Every structure is written in structure tokens, then in C-alpha cells.
Amino acid sequence: MRNIKAVSLMMLLACFAFVSQAAAMVCGEWNVLEKEIRDGATNRDSARKKIDELNRKLREVYGSETGRSGFHFPLRGYGPSSIGGRGGNGYRPRGYDFYDGNRHGGHPAQDIFIHDPTGKGVDSRTGKPVDVLAFEDGIVTAVNDSWASGDRIRGGIYVWTFNPGSNRYCYYAHLAKTLVAPGARVSAGSPIGVLGRTGKNAWLRRSPTHLHFMYLSHDNGAMRPVNPYTMLIRSAK
């Protein structure tokens, strides 16, 4: 009996290792493709087909029933009152196309601002950096973990996650650093980075320190923006 249990445990661990390796490989491909799309280094049609293929693989590896624990506000110590604009009117999806990469138009996101009147990149009330938290359960599909002033990458340092349950992607931009890598599982509310002032425009003195939070529906590879405003409001309750 003891030997049977040992063999079963070994088989379970081997299976888990295989799944983890397969997931890491798919996320690694997504991470590379995201950079190619961002930098205009790939054909639009082939990129969309590849995104659709990788999305299917992600759901196969992780299971579409995972990642259903709800939402969590993505900045520690903050809530809906820190969302820019009035009633979420900062969300302007017109002109946005995921496959335009770094040259996309529109503003299909909600900006969430912190108390930082001096532009130091920390909360002026505590003098400490602000953690960026996972909005929902998911898998890290891409990161950009380095950026220098003058670099034209609009998001600066950023993280992409995917929730197999909702079949949606989250994009967290203008970080100071990332705390995760492609293939990592995250739970709603877990730290994935630290807010900063990185990005083509976000680093400029005139720009208030904020998280650029975008939510996209896979939609057969179209990667269409979804306004997360009501979900952000709900996440704080």
C-alpha cells in the first residue's frame, strides 16, 4: 500500500511538472509575440492567428474553469475614488487596435492615480512605493521589466495577465518594477509589481503618477477593449 501511494504521488508530481512546463512554454511564446506586435515586427494577420492559437493552448493547459474568484482593486491602499475623470469617462476606446502595437490610438483604459504631488513615484502620505495587485486570478503572459527615460515604449515597465475563466487579458503599465515572470500563476490581490513613472509620457514631470489599467476580451483573436470601470467599482466592495 505504501509503495502504491508513493508511485501515485510521483505520477502526480510528474504530471504537475509537465503541465507547468507546457504552460511556461506557451506563456514564453506569448511574451515574445507581444514584443513583436508592440514593435511592429510582425504581420498583423499572422499575429492575430498566433494570438488565437496561443489563447486556445492557454485554456487547454490551465482549464477554462480556473480563475473565478472575483476582482480585487489593483492598487494597494486605494479605491474607486482614485480613478481618473468622472464616472470612468477617461476610457476612450475609439481608434485602439491591439495589433497597432506601440502606435495604437485611443485610450481604452482606466488611469488610477496615487497621492504623489511631487512626482517622486511614491505615496506622499506614507513615503513608500505602492504595490500593483492582480485584478483577478490568472497567468502572467508577458512582462517588460526594463525601461529608460527617452525610450519610446508607451507602457514603460508593464505586466500582462490572462484569466482562462473570463477569457480576458489585463494590462498594467507604468510600473517601477515587476515582481512576476511569464508563466507564473497569480491570485486576485497578489502583488505583481510596484507602481512607478515609466513610459514615453508617464515619466514626464507634467504627468501625475498613475497605473494605466486595460482590460481586453480575446474575442476570437480580435483583442477588443472592455471598460473595466464598473468592475473596478465592484472590486472595492
N, C-alpha and C positions, 0 to 999 in steps of 0.2 A: 504493500500500500504506500509506504514511504517513497519507494522508487517511482511509482506511478505519479505521485504528487510532484516529485522533483522533475520528472520528464515533462509533465503538463506545464509547470512553471517555466521551464526552459523554452518550451514551444511558444508560450505566451510572450515571453521576453523577446524571442526571435521575431515573432510576428510584429510586436510593437516597434522593434528596431527597423524592420523592413518598411513599415508604414511611415515612420519618422524620416527615413532616408528618402523614400519616394516623395514625401511632402516637401522636404528640403530641396530636392531636385526641381520640382515644379515651381516652387517659390523663387529659386535661383534663376530659372528661365524668365519668370515674370519680372524679376528685378532687372535683368539685362534688357528685356524688351521695353520696359518702361523708360529706361535711359535713351534707347534708340528712338522711341516716339518723341520723347521730350526734346531731343537734339535734332529732330528732323532727319534721322539717319536711316529710315526705313520707309518702304512703300505703304501708303495708307491702307490699301485693300488687304495686303498680306498681313499687316499688323493687326487689323480687325479680326481676320481669320485666326491668327495666332492667339489673340486675347480670348476669343471664343473657345478655342481648343484648351487653353490653359485653365479657363474658368471651369470647364467640364471636368478636367482632371482634378482640380482642387476639390470639387464637390464629391467626386468619386473617392478621393483619398480621405477626406475629413467627414463626409456624410452630410447631407443637406439638413439633417435634423439637429446638428450641433449649432451652438451659438444663439441660444434663445433666452438668455437670462435678463434681457431688458437693456435699458440705456443708463449711462452714467455721464454727468456733466464733465466735459473734457479738460477743465482746468481746476486744479485743487484749490479750494478756498474761494471759489467764485460760483456764480449762478446766473440765471437769465438776465438780471439787470445789467450785466457786463456785455451783453450782445449789442453790437453797434446798430445805429439807426433807430427807427421807430417801428415796432411791430415786425421786425425782421425785414424791413424794406431795403437792407443792404444787399440782399440776394437778387442778382440780375443775371439770369442765365442766357439771355439773348446774345448770340454771337459766339457762344462757347462750343468748342468741339475738342474732345479729348485727344483726337488724332492730329490736332494742330500743335500739340506739344507746348513748348515754351512760348509759342507765338499766339496762343489762343486769345479770343476776345471774351467780353463779358466778365461778370464776377459771380459765378454760380456757387457762392459760399456765404457762410456767416462768419464775420470777424468778431472775435471775442477779446475784449480789451482788459488789461490789468492796470492797477494803480501804479503808474510809473511816469510822473510828470517830468522827470529829468532825463528820461530816455536811457537809463542805465541797464535796462533789461531785467530788473528785479522788482519785487513788490515793495513799494516805498513804505508801506505800513510795517513790514517785517524785516526789510533789508535782505530778504532771501529770494532765491530763484523760485519760480512757480513750476510745479510739475504738470506735464501734459499727461492726461489719463485716457485710456481706451474708452471710446464712446460706447462700444458694445463688444461682445465676445468676438474673437476672430483669429485670423492667422496673419502674421506680418508678411506681406508680399513684396515690398520694396522699401529701401531706405536710401537717402542721400545723406551721408554722415560728415561731409566736409563742405566748406564754403568759405570764400574770402571776399572781402569788400572789393567791388568792381566786377565781380563775377555776374554774368547776366542771367543766371538761373533765378527765375522769379520766386520760387518757393524756398530758396536757400537750403537749409537743412530740413529734411522732412521725412515723414513716415507714411506708408500706405498699408492699410489692413483690409482683409476681406472676411466677411461673415457668411459662411455657407448657408446658414439658416435663412437669412434675409436675401441672400444673393446680391449683396450690396458692398460697395467699397468706401472706405473712409480715407481722407487725405488730411494730414495735419502738417501745416507749413509754418515757417519762420521760427524754427527751434534753435536753441543754442547747442544742443547735442541730443543724440538718440540713445536710448537705453535698450534697444532690441535689435534683432537681426532677422533677415528673411527666413521664414520657416518657423519662427517662434510662435507659440500659442499665447494669446492674451485674453484676459477676462475683463469684462466691463469694470472700469475703475482702477485697473492696474496701471502703474507708470510705464509710459513708452518713450518719454523724452522730457526735456526741460525747455521751457519757452525761452526764446531769445529774440534777436532782431536781424536775422539773416534773410537774405533775398534781395533782388535787384532794387526794389523800392523800400522794403521794410527796414533796411539798415540806415536809411537817410534820417537825418535829425528831425525832419518835419513829420515823420511817420510815428504815430503812437505805437507802443509795444502791444502786439496782439497775436492771437492764434488765428490763422486762416483755416477754417474747417469746411471741407467739402464732402458731400455725400453723393455717391453715384450708384445708379442702378445698372446692372450688367446689360440687361435688355438685348439679348442675342448679339452681344459684342458692341452695341452702339455706345455704351458707357454714358448714359444720359444723367444729367444732374437732377437731384431731388432736393427740394428745400427742406433742410433739417430743423427749421425754426420750431415747429410745434413739438418735435421730438426732443429738442433741447429744453424746451419749457417743461415737458413731461419728465425729463431725466432728473430734474432737481426736486421732484416731489417724493 
